[in-house]
Amino acid sequence: MNKRGKFIVIEGGEGSGKTSVIDFLKDNFIDKNNFVFTREPGGTIIGEKIRNLLMNKGNKNILPITDLFLFCGARAQHVSELIIPSLKSGKHVVSDRFDASTIAYQLFGRNKMELLNSFLTLNNIAKEEIEPDAVIWLDVSPEIGLERKKKSQEGKTTRFDEEELEFHLRVREGFAACFRKNDVNLPFNTTWYKIDTDITSLDDTKKKVLDIVATATKTGDYFPERKV
């Protein structure tokens, strides 16, 4: 019988370096067959279709409650179809975002904390009691992150990229609330790791995340000394 794999989530605001870090992880684990890399919203055929709807900057009139339903719907598909089967098969799952992002963006960012209880109900159904074994928060000042994102995307933006700075400041506070765990009575029992990407270089951030994931998954087969 296979031992259950570990579920690792990488969170962060726009321009925090998540994509670069995850690409680095993909390149640096020797036994790639033991890892599944995925993202939210997305990860499944249906989830990716929902992602296209949510990210499209032409859909600015989506109501906050509709956002919650769509994100939780994509998560339900993701958990049932990909995450749980992968973990049960003994594979480690590394996800670009999970439910902390929904709290940060859809509740804090939108100033809709009155929807917290509704979200918790939907989210608990969607994730089927699955909790990450570790969450790695790549913290970034929105002013710095948005400038990085603008340079890296070559003019390509999503619905969230085009939000005002105040929105992204609230998103950062949402992640901070999840990190502190007791600010808004959020039910997170997961171990969180915070990396300040304002002062940590991208190369060092990659190496720090690699070490955290290797330790959390008890995986020794990686290249800690490989040049980034």
N, C-alpha and C positions, 0 to 999 in steps of 0.2 A: 504494500500500500504506500502510495506517495505521501511524503510529508507536505503539509500545506505550505504554499509559497508565501512570500511577504508582499504586502501591498504598500508601495511607497508613492507619495504624492509630492509633486513640486509645484509650489504656488508662487504668485508674485504679480505685481502690477505691470502695466505696459512698460516695455523697455528694461525689464529686470534681468534679462539674459536667459530666460527659461529655455528657449529654443536652442540656443548655442550649448547650454549645459546638457540638455537631453541628447543632442547630437554627439557630444563628447562621451556621454555614458554609452551610447550605442557602439561607439568605436573602440571603447576601452575594456569591455568585458570579453574575456576569451571565449567562454562558453555562451554564445549568444542564444542558443536554443533554450537556455534556462530563463530568459527574460522576455517579457512582452511589454512593448512600449506603446502607449495609447494616449488619447487626449479627450478632454471634455470642453464643450459638447462635441460628441463624435465617437470614434472608436468602433462603430458598427455602421452598416449601410444606412439604416434608418437614422441613427444618430448624426451621421454626416449630412443627411438631408436637412435635419433640424438645424444643424450648425449653419448651413448656408442661409437658412431663413433668419436665424438670430444675428448673424454677423453682417448681413447685407445692410449697407448704410442707407439704402432706400427705404428701409423698414423702421424709420424713426418713431412711428406712431404706435408701436407695440405697447400695450398697457403693461404696467409692472406686474400685475397678476398673471397676465398672459406669459410674460417672461418666465415667471416662476413655474408655471405649468409646463412650458416647453423645456426648460432646463431640467426639471425633474423627470419629465417624460423621456428625454434623451438619456438621463442617468439610469432610469429603470432598465432601458434596453441595454445600456452599457454594462451594468452590473450583472444582469441575468445572462446576457449572451456572451460576454467576453471575460469580465473580471472574475466572477465566481468559478466558471469552468477552468480558467487558467490557474487560479490559486489551488483549486482542488487537484489539479494535475501535477502540482509541485512547482509550477513556474512562478517566478517573481514578476509582479506587475508594477511598472513605473508609469504613472499617469501625469500628464501635463494638465493640472487642475482637477479639483473634485468639489465637494460641497462648500468648503470655506470660500471659494471664489463666488459662489452664488450669494452667500451672506454678504461678502464684501461689495460686490457689484450691484446685485439686484435689491438688497435691503439698505445697506449703508449708502452706497453710491446714489441710489434713487430717493434717499430720504423716506424709506417705506418700512421703518422698523415695526409699524403696526401690523405688518404682514408676517412677522417672525413666527408666530404660532402656526399660522397656515402653512408656512414653508416647512417648519419642523415636522408637521404631520405628513405633508407630501414627500418630504425627503426621507423620512423613516420608512415609508412604504417603498420608495424608489430604490433605496440602497440595501434593503433586505438585511439590516443589522450588520452590514459590512462596515468596518472602520479601518482607516489606514493604520499600518504599523508605525509609520513615521511620516511626518509632513515637514518638508524643507521649504521654508519661506525665504525667497530672495527679495529682501526689502530694498526698495529704491524710492528716492524722493521723486514725486511725479514730474517736477520740473526737469530733472535729469533724465528720467525714463522716457518721457515723451519726446525729448530732443533726440535721444538714441533711436527711438522707434522711427522717427521721421527720417533719419539718415539711412536706416537699414531697409526701409520698405520701398524706397524709390517712388514715393507718391501713392503707394497702395495703402488704403486705410479701411478699417472696419467701422461699424456703427459705434463701437466703444472708443476707438482711437479719436473720434471727432468730438467727444464730449469735452465740456469746459474743464479747466484746471481744477475747479472746486469739486467736481465730480470725482476726479482721480484722488484728490486729497481725502475725500470721504472713504473711497475704496481702501486707501492705505490704512485709515483708522479702523476699517472693518477687519482687515487682516490682523491688525494689532489687537483688536478685541478677541479674535479667535486665538491668537498667540497667548494672550493673558488668561483666557478661558473663563474668567469670573466676571467680566464687565457686564455682559448681558445674559448671564446664566445659560451659556451655550453648552450643550452636552458633548464636549470633546474630551475624551480620555486618552487621545493619541499623544505620543511624544512629538513635540515640535522643536525644530532647529531653525534658528534665524541667522541669516548671513546678510550683513549690511553691504550691498553692492555699490553704494556710493563711495565707500573707501576701500573695498576689496576689489582688486583687479579681476577681470574676467578669467584670466588664466588661473588665479588662485581660487576663485569661486568654483571653477570646474573641478579642481583637485579636491577642494573641501567637500563638495557634493559627492564626488566619486568615493571618497573615504567613508562618508556617512552611509551611502547606499551599500557599499561593500560590507561595512560592519553590521548594518541592519539585516542584510540577507545572509551574513556569514559566508560571503563569497571571497575567497582568497585569490581566485584566478582573474586578476586584472593587471593592468600595467600602471602602477602608481608613479613610476619614474618616467613614463613616456612624455616626451616634450609636447606641450599643447600647441 
